Amino acid sequence: MGRIQLDHLTKRFGETVAVEDVTLDVEDSEFLVLVGPSGCGKSTTLRMVAGLETPTSGDLYIAGDHMNYRVPQNRDIAMVFQDYALYPHMTVRENIRFGLEEEAGYTDSERDERVADVAETLGIDDLLDRKPGELSGGQQQRVALGRAIVRDPEVFLMDEPLANLDAKLRTQMRTELQRLQADLDVTTVYVTHNQTEAMTMGDRIAVLDGGRLQQVGEPLELYHEPANQFVAGFIGEPMMNFLHGRRSETGFDSGHIEYPFDERLERTVGDADELVFGVRPEAIDVRRADETSAEGLGPYEFRMTVTVTETHGDQNVVSLTHADDAADHDAVRAVTDGMQIVAVGESVVITIDPETVHLFDGETGDALCNRRLETTQELTI
């Protein structure tokens, strides 16, 4: 069993607190992603699990055994690093086999058979006699994975293993890592600063900032129901729009945009006065201003001007400024269909449905109201 338990784990380097009071359970066979900006403590947390750092306080358990002071080789873990850490003078076969050299209970023939099986699983069985210098980045990454897999550990630890790959290969390796983890059925903790990797790979995601755990949950839970403004801004690309303002008699007022609250928003905001209004770019409906009805704008409609367009092929990301805000205080980004041509300088009308609105406390950053996750739908065929 590869369950990992972090119980109020803290790590200090002198006066600097790298990880502060982190409590987290990683279930057996789970793929958990630790994500956050540089310096947030995710790699330090991983190194404590690996035994490369000793916790200052708190407790760490793997498979129910206390691990605070157990050396790495006695933790039944395998780690994959960002820089691969392959021995350049060894062949692929020797690099993979190296992970078994100190393992008792194997004969030489059994070690060779195990290496061959792992290489075939990773699709590098035709590269066994080459050296790392003769391999591409993706091939070297597979060798590094093979060296970890060959030991059949209870836990995989991966520290930004795809960071050195180009974009296309990184996408391919994301899929392969997910398939491999599912096939091996091994508990995996994966560290990255790339929120796209976190969203696409993890069974659950743990978001860290400033050494503190901000939220743990499934990808859609963090995306639609962030615990605070930091999580809302970090998860999602393009990132969530934020407008800063105050509570008004009818709802939210940023100074340039007044947004009336419906019953749900009114009820959930409570007594908060300083507010941050959030909305995902893809939740904003954009249409040309000349398509507006003769009756004028509705309560959730706003006239904006296009300032920047970013073409992605399948979609366009457009930056919009409020018509009366020359200083761009209330600029927002929206996503339109790739076949919908939007020109810089064009006047448009945006609609923000109350069901898609997020509201945060302007002082604490805590979420007051989120888009409801139960509105997601199952695929029907």
Sequence and secondary structure as in RCSB ss.txt:
>XXXX:A:sequence
MGRIQLDHLTKRFGETVAVEDVTLDVEDSEFLVLVGPSGCGKSTTLRMVAGLETPTSGDLYIAGDHMNYRVPQNR
DIAMVFQDYALYPHMTVRENIRFGLEEEAGYTDSERDERVADVAETLGIDDLLDRKPGELSGGQQQRVALGRAIV
RDPEVFLMDEPLANLDAKLRTQMRTELQRLQADLDVTTVYVTHNQTEAMTMGDRIAVLDGGRLQQVGEPLELYHE
PANQFVAGFIGEPMMNFLHGRRSETGFDSGHIEYPFDERLERTVGDADELVFGVRPEAIDVRRADETSAEGLGPY
EFRMTVTVTETHGDQNVVSLTHADDAADHDAVRAVTDGMQIVAVGESVVITIDPETVHLFDGETGDALCNRRLET
TQELTI
>XXXX:A:secstr
   EEEEEEEEEETTEEEEEEEEEEE TT EEEEE STTSSHHHHHHHHHTSS  SEEEEEETTEE TT  GGGS
 EEEE TT    TTS HHHHHHHTTTT TT  HHHHHHHHHHHHHHHT GGGTTS GGGS HHHHHHHHHHHHHT
T  SEEEEESTTTTS HHHHHHHHHHHHHHHHHHT EEEEEES HHHHHHH SEEEEEETTEEEEEE HHHHHHS
 SBHHHHHHSSSS  EEEEEEE SSEEE SS EEE  HHHHHHHTT  EEEEEE GGGEEEEEGGGS TT   TT
EEEEEEEEEEE SSEEEEEEEETT TT TT EEEEEETTS   TT EEEEEE GGG EEEETTT BEEE   GGG
      
